[in-house]
Amino acid sequence: MEGAQPSGARQILTLTVNPALDISTATAKVESSHKLRCGASRVDPGGGGVNVARVIQRLGGRSVALFTAGGPTGEAYRRLVEAERVPSLVVPIRGSTRQNFTVDETSSGRQYRFVLEGPELSEAEWVSCLDLVAHTVPRGGYVVASGSLPPGVPDDFYARVARLARENGARCLVDASGSALGRALSEGVFLVKPSLRELAEHAGGALESEQDQMDAAAALVSGGSAEYVALTLGARGAALASSSGVLRLRVPSVPVVSTVGAGDSFMAAFVLRMAQGRPAGEAFRAAVAAGSAAVMTPATELCHRADVERLEAELRSA
């Protein structure tokens, strides 16, 4: 990204109701019924919205991360977020913040990701999240609602967030799956970022051809579900559907080390560029660059600014 976020940039609020303490390590081979001797471990504060806020920080921007936290893991999580100097708002919960585990098998190059469910939130706890969103929505800015919903939180939670954003003059971006995604689309959002699997699940079909995939993304726009649909296609790149049509970008050629955090990096670069007043096409190019930069880093590490800037320049000149 060229330069830091200008003072006139619109504000960004990210929301994570099911954060996770991400623990990553490596072992020679994953086998059952054996003690698996692992190498050095890494611990990061994970979860969609918090990862988005962390990447925005790395790219020279600023946002506020709203997340839940509870128990000993929640306290460790809060300290890690504070260490990265990400401004945050915390909703205390009774349950303990979950942990996720990523294990790289060095003998094969495979990566195993163990994603835990998360603590159950009481009605009072998830309502507190909505209340805090309502009081902190950046008018004229952006709200990024990202990640899974923990037990106890209703499927229409992100739809409620989208409604709060709209009522307060903000734009809501959603990265979710399943019924949470469907309910948000029924409410209507500024941007949604499905993977091909998530889009196919929502559309109720396989979407085997590229034309079917582009048509399904465009249908969400024409039907009023989203102003923008950023369809991520892994190694095949991404597509951005809007009322202007569908823009397609291939990913730059990079070494793939770990795919963890690629989607969050994509979302972070897109919303940051939009907040800076850049055209959607530029925001999309920055997003593809950030997602590609993220896969170059090991385990649960996120993208680095220098890599994003270099790949963005490559995409601009291609």
C-alpha positions as CSV (number, residue, x, y, z in Angstrom):
1,M,0.0,0.0,0.0
2,E,1.4,3.4,-0.8
3,G,1.8,5.4,2.3
4,A,-0.1,5.4,5.6
5,Q,-3.8,5.8,6.0
6,P,-4.6,9.5,5.4
7,S,-6.1,11.5,8.2
8,G,-9.3,11.9,6.2
9,A,-9.9,8.2,5.8
10,R,-13.2,6.7,6.9
11,Q,-13.2,4.7,10.2
12,I,-13.3,0.9,10.3
13,L,-14.7,-1.3,13.1
14,T,-14.1,-5.0,13.0
15,L,-16.2,-7.5,14.9
16,T,-15.1,-11.0,16.1
17,V,-17.5,-12.9,18.4
18,N,-15.6,-16.2,18.3
19,P,-11.9,-15.3,18.5
20,A,-9.3,-18.0,18.9
21,L,-5.8,-18.3,20.3
22,D,-4.0,-19.7,17.3
23,I,-1.3,-22.2,18.2
24,S,0.9,-23.5,15.4
25,T,3.8,-26.0,15.2
26,A,5.4,-28.6,13.0
27,T,6.1,-32.3,13.3
28,A,7.8,-34.8,11.0
29,K,4.7,-37.0,10.4
30,V,1.1,-37.0,11.8
31,E,0.3,-40.6,12.9
32,S,-2.3,-42.0,15.2
33,S,-1.4,-43.7,18.5
34,H,2.0,-42.1,18.7
35,K,3.5,-39.2,20.6
36,L,4.1,-36.5,18.0
37,R,7.3,-34.7,18.8
38,C,6.8,-31.1,17.6
39,G,9.2,-28.2,16.9
40,A,8.9,-24.7,18.2
41,S,5.4,-23.3,18.6
42,R,3.9,-19.9,17.6
43,V,0.9,-18.2,19.3
44,D,-1.2,-15.6,17.6
45,P,-4.5,-13.8,18.3
46,G,-6.7,-15.3,15.6
47,G,-10.3,-14.9,14.4
48,G,-11.6,-13.1,11.3
49,G,-12.2,-9.6,12.5
50,V,-9.2,-9.4,14.7
51,N,-7.0,-10.7,11.9
52,V,-8.5,-8.1,9.6
53,A,-7.6,-5.4,12.2
54,R,-4.1,-6.7,12.6
55,V,-3.5,-6.6,8.8
56,I,-4.9,-3.1,8.5
57,Q,-2.4,-2.1,11.2
58,R,0.4,-3.7,9.3
59,L,-0.6,-1.9,6.1
60,G,-0.4,1.5,7.6
61,G,-4.1,1.9,8.4
62,R,-6.1,2.1,11.6
63,S,-9.2,0.3,12.8
64,V,-10.9,-0.7,16.1
65,A,-11.2,-4.4,16.9
66,L,-14.3,-5.4,18.9
67,F,-14.1,-9.0,20.3
68,T,-15.2,-11.3,23.1
69,A,-12.7,-12.7,25.6
70,G,-13.0,-14.9,28.6
71,G,-10.9,-17.2,30.9
72,P,-7.1,-17.6,30.9
73,T,-6.9,-18.0,27.2
74,G,-9.0,-14.8,26.8
75,E,-6.5,-12.9,29.0
76,A,-3.6,-14.2,27.0
77,Y,-5.5,-13.2,23.8
78,R,-6.0,-9.7,25.0
79,R,-2.3,-9.3,25.8
80,L,-1.3,-10.4,22.3
81,V,-3.7,-8.0,20.7
82,E,-2.4,-5.2,22.9
83,A,1.2,-6.1,22.0
84,E,0.4,-5.4,18.3
85,R,-1.0,-2.0,19.3
86,V,-4.4,-2.7,17.7
87,P,-7.1,-0.5,19.3
88,S,-9.7,-2.8,20.8
89,L,-13.0,-3.0,22.6
90,V,-13.5,-6.2,24.6
91,V,-16.8,-7.8,25.6
92,P,-16.1,-10.1,28.7
93,I,-17.7,-13.5,28.5
94,R,-18.0,-16.3,31.1
95,G,-16.6,-19.1,29.0
96,S,-12.9,-19.4,28.0
97,T,-11.8,-18.2,24.6
98,R,-11.1,-21.1,22.3
99,Q,-7.9,-22.3,20.9
100,N,-7.1,-23.5,17.3
101,F,-4.2,-25.8,16.3
102,T,-2.3,-25.8,13.1
103,V,0.3,-28.5,12.5
104,D,2.6,-28.7,9.5
105,E,3.7,-32.2,8.5
106,T,7.3,-31.6,7.3
107,S,7.7,-34.9,5.6
108,S,4.8,-34.3,3.2
109,G,4.3,-30.5,3.2
110,R,0.7,-31.1,4.3
111,Q,-1.0,-28.8,6.8
112,Y,-3.5,-29.9,9.4
113,R,-5.9,-27.4,10.9
114,F,-7.9,-28.2,14.1
115,V,-10.6,-25.6,14.6
116,L,-12.4,-25.8,17.9
117,E,-16.1,-24.8,18.4
118,G,-15.7,-22.0,21.0
119,P,-17.5,-21.3,24.3
120,E,-21.3,-20.9,24.4
121,L,-22.4,-17.3,24.7
122,S,-25.3,-16.4,26.8
123,E,-28.0,-14.1,25.4
124,A,-26.8,-11.3,27.6
125,E,-23.3,-11.7,26.2
126,W,-24.1,-11.6,22.5
127,V,-26.6,-8.8,23.0
128,S,-23.8,-6.9,24.7
129,C,-21.8,-7.3,21.5
130,L,-24.6,-5.8,19.5
131,D,-25.1,-3.0,22.0
132,L,-21.4,-2.1,21.8
133,V,-21.6,-2.2,18.0
134,A,-24.6,0.1,18.0
135,H,-22.6,2.6,20.2
136,T,-19.4,2.5,18.2
137,V,-20.5,2.2,14.5
138,P,-18.4,4.6,12.6
139,R,-20.9,6.9,10.8
140,G,-19.9,7.0,7.2
141,G,-17.4,4.3,7.8
142,Y,-17.2,0.5,7.6
143,V,-18.0,-2.4,9.8
144,V,-16.3,-5.8,9.1
145,A,-18.2,-8.8,10.6
146,S,-16.0,-11.8,10.1
147,G,-15.6,-15.3,11.4
148,S,-17.7,-18.2,12.8
149,L,-20.5,-17.7,15.3
150,P,-20.0,-19.6,18.6
151,P,-22.8,-21.7,20.2
152,G,-25.6,-19.7,21.6
153,V,-25.4,-16.9,19.1
154,P,-28.4,-16.8,16.6
155,D,-27.9,-17.3,12.9
156,D,-29.2,-13.8,12.2
157,F,-26.5,-12.2,14.3
158,Y,-24.6,-10.8,11.3
159,A,-27.8,-9.7,9.7
160,R,-28.5,-7.7,12.9
161,V,-25.0,-6.2,12.6
162,A,-25.7,-5.2,9.0
163,R,-28.9,-3.6,10.0
164,L,-27.2,-1.6,12.8
165,A,-24.5,-0.5,10.3
166,R,-27.0,0.7,7.8
167,E,-29.2,2.5,10.4
168,N,-26.1,4.4,11.5
169,G,-24.9,5.3,8.0
170,A,-22.1,2.7,7.8
171,R,-21.3,0.0,5.3
172,C,-21.1,-3.6,6.5
173,L,-18.7,-6.2,5.0
174,V,-19.4,-9.9,6.0
175,D,-17.2,-12.9,5.8
176,A,-19.2,-15.9,7.0
177,S,-20.6,-19.2,5.9
178,G,-23.7,-21.3,6.1
179,S,-26.9,-19.9,7.6
180,A,-25.1,-16.9,9.0
181,L,-24.1,-15.9,5.5
182,G,-27.6,-16.5,4.2
183,R,-29.2,-14.4,6.8
184,A,-26.8,-11.6,6.2
185,L,-27.4,-11.7,2.5
186,S,-31.2,-11.5,3.1
187,E,-30.6,-8.4,5.1
188,G,-28.4,-6.9,2.5
189,V,-24.7,-5.9,2.9
190,F,-22.1,-3.7,1.3
191,L,-19.7,-6.6,0.5
192,V,-19.6,-10.3,1.1
193,K,-16.5,-12.5,0.6
194,P,-17.5,-16.1,0.0
195,S,-15.2,-18.9,-1.1
196,L,-16.4,-21.0,-4.0
197,R,-17.6,-23.7,-1.6
198,E,-19.6,-21.1,0.4
199,L,-21.1,-19.5,-2.7
200,A,-22.1,-22.9,-4.1
201,E,-23.7,-23.9,-0.8
202,H,-25.7,-20.7,-0.7
203,A,-26.7,-21.1,-4.4
204,G,-27.7,-24.7,-3.9
205,G,-25.7,-26.0,-6.8
206,A,-22.2,-27.2,-7.7
207,L,-21.2,-24.2,-9.8
208,E,-18.8,-26.3,-11.8
209,S,-18.1,-23.9,-14.7
210,E,-16.4,-20.5,-14.3
211,Q,-19.4,-18.9,-16.0
212,D,-21.8,-20.5,-13.4
213,Q,-19.5,-19.1,-10.7
214,M,-19.5,-15.6,-12.1
215,D,-23.2,-15.7,-12.7
216,A,-23.9,-16.8,-9.1
217,A,-21.8,-13.9,-7.8
218,A,-23.5,-11.4,-10.1
219,A,-26.9,-12.7,-9.1
220,L,-26.3,-11.7,-5.5
221,V,-25.6,-8.1,-6.7
222,S,-28.6,-7.9,-9.1
223,G,-30.8,-9.4,-6.4
224,G,-29.9,-6.7,-3.9
225,S,-28.1,-9.0,-1.4
226,A,-24.8,-7.2,-1.7
227,E,-23.3,-4.2,-3.5
228,Y,-20.0,-6.2,-4.0
229,V,-19.3,-9.9,-4.0
230,A,-15.7,-10.8,-3.7
231,L,-15.4,-14.5,-4.7
232,T,-12.2,-16.0,-3.7
233,L,-11.0,-19.0,-5.8
234,G,-7.7,-20.1,-4.2
235,A,-4.9,-20.6,-6.7
236,R,-7.3,-19.4,-9.5
237,G,-7.5,-15.9,-8.1
238,A,-10.6,-14.0,-7.3
239,A,-13.6,-12.2,-8.9
240,L,-15.4,-9.0,-7.9
241,A,-19.0,-8.7,-8.9
242,S,-20.8,-5.3,-8.8
243,S,-23.4,-3.4,-10.7
244,S,-20.6,-2.5,-13.2
245,G,-20.0,-6.2,-14.0
246,V,-17.5,-8.8,-12.9
247,L,-13.8,-8.1,-12.6
248,R,-11.5,-11.1,-12.6
249,L,-7.9,-11.2,-11.3
250,R,-5.4,-14.1,-11.3
251,V,-3.1,-14.4,-8.4
252,P,0.6,-13.6,-8.8
253,S,3.0,-16.5,-8.8
254,V,4.2,-17.0,-5.2
255,P,5.5,-19.9,-3.1
256,V,2.6,-21.3,-1.0
257,V,3.7,-21.9,2.6
258,S,0.4,-21.7,4.5
259,T,-3.1,-20.6,3.5
260,V,-4.1,-19.5,7.1
261,G,-5.1,-15.9,7.2
262,A,-5.2,-15.3,3.4
263,G,-8.9,-14.5,3.4
264,D,-8.6,-12.1,6.3
265,S,-5.7,-10.4,4.6
266,F,-7.8,-10.0,1.5
267,M,-10.6,-8.5,3.4
268,A,-8.3,-6.1,5.3
269,A,-6.7,-4.7,2.2
270,F,-10.0,-4.2,0.5
271,V,-11.7,-2.4,3.3
272,L,-8.7,-0.3,4.0
273,R,-8.4,0.9,0.4
274,M,-12.1,1.7,0.3
275,A,-11.8,3.6,3.6
276,Q,-9.0,5.6,1.9
277,G,-11.4,6.6,-0.8
278,R,-9.8,4.4,-3.5
279,P,-11.9,2.9,-6.4
280,A,-13.3,-0.6,-5.9
281,G,-11.0,-1.9,-8.7
282,E,-7.9,-0.7,-6.8
283,A,-9.2,-2.1,-3.5
284,F,-9.7,-5.4,-5.2
285,R,-6.2,-5.4,-6.6
286,A,-4.8,-4.6,-3.2
287,A,-6.9,-7.4,-1.7
288,V,-5.6,-10.0,-4.1
289,A,-2.1,-8.9,-3.4
290,A,-2.6,-9.1,0.4
291,G,-4.2,-12.6,0.1
292,S,-1.3,-13.8,-2.0
293,A,1.3,-12.3,0.4
294,A,-0.3,-14.1,3.3
295,V,0.2,-17.6,1.8
296,M,3.9,-16.9,1.6
297,T,4.2,-16.7,5.4
298,P,4.4,-19.8,7.7
299,A,1.7,-21.3,9.9
300,T,-0.6,-18.6,11.3
301,E,1.6,-15.6,10.3
302,L,-0.2,-12.9,8.4
303,C,1.0,-10.9,5.4
304,H,3.8,-8.4,5.4
305,R,3.5,-4.9,4.0
306,A,6.6,-5.1,1.8
307,D,5.2,-8.3,0.1
308,V,1.8,-6.7,-0.4
309,E,3.3,-3.6,-2.0
310,R,5.5,-5.6,-4.3
311,L,2.7,-7.9,-5.4
312,E,0.3,-5.0,-5.8
313,A,2.8,-3.4,-8.2
314,E,3.1,-6.6,-10.2
315,L,-0.7,-6.8,-10.5
316,R,-0.9,-3.1,-11.6
317,S,1.7,-3.6,-14.3
318,A,0.3,-7.0,-15.6
